[in-house]
């Protein structure tokens, strides 16, 4: 995940006062795997620009 997005997520976690039991951050490999699985599942057309 690009650094800017990570900062935004960290800011949201802090602002919302989320704890480890509320949210689990994924490492880049896990995040990429889930992203591709979601795209494959939810985007059925050939155009993946959303």
N, C-alpha and C positions, 0 to 999 in steps of 0.2 A: 504494500500500500504506500503510495507516495507520502513523503514526510508531512506535507501540508494537511492532508486528510487525518493523519495520526494526531497532529496537534489539535485539530478541530474536535476529534473524538475525545482526546484527553481533557480539553476545555469543557466539553459537555458533561463528561463524567464528574469533573470537579464541581461544575455549576449545579448539577442535579444531585450532588452528594451521593453518588452511587458507590456501593461497596463491592467487594469481590463476589459476594453472593448474589448481587444484582446483575452483573455483567461479566463476561469472560472475553478478554482480548485474545485474538488468534495471532499466531506468528504469520509471517508473509506467505509461507508455503500452504498453511491451512486455509488462510483467507483466499488465496488464489484458487485452490481446489474447490472450495465452496462457491466462489464466484462463477467458475466455469460450469459447475453442476447446475446452478440456478439459471444461468443463461441457456444452457441446453434444455432445461425443463420448461422454462417460461417463455422463451422466445422461439416460436416454432417456424417463423418465416426465415428466409435467407438474410434478411436485412436486420442486423444486430445493432443498429444505431439507437434503438429505443426511442 
